């Protein structure tokens, strides 16, 4: 998808595009595709990602299919405006890991005439809205939700189920730590986890209670 203004070509403005979905849904692949197309059109493009994401490469955005594009890792959203000065298109990957300021940064860039393309997880491993993504989706002109394939049912997957017992919100990982699940499979998996983690309290017998008294 390559979005262009077809109503009033004289009006100079930008916009925000959000690509969201679960793990292994092709978010980064779609981000890279749009950015490379902009580069092919001779537009000035800059790509940013959170500095904590070093799974594949420190200075590149890399999809699970090994498609890649040069990027600039930044520790905070506030670093982006200065580095994006003079750009036509700005790409941001793994937006869920940025602080809340990423929302105002994206809107400020769009208001200056920049096309902003953001990719990120819309839900965390518990199925809750993830970080600044809900606000980014609310303020964006265009939102594309991509889906993975559920590893248990073969249906469309929109949840990222964490297979490990680590309860940290931010846990970078791959197929060893996560699997994409459909709604029904995710519900069953989460229910099973709750049952497994329940503490069973042995009932106190009547004889034991009498002895205690």
Beta strands, then each sheet from edge to edge (+ up, - down):
strand 1: 15-21
strand 2: 45-50
strand 3: 60-62
strand 4: 68-70
strand 5: 72-74
strand 6: 89-93
strand 7: 115-121
strand 8: 142-146
strand 9: 148-149
strand 10: 156-157
strand 11: 159-162
strand 12: 178-181
sheet 1: 5+ 2+ 6+ 7+ 1+ 8+
sheet 2: 3+ 4-
sheet 3: 9+ 10-
sheet 4: 11+ 12-
end
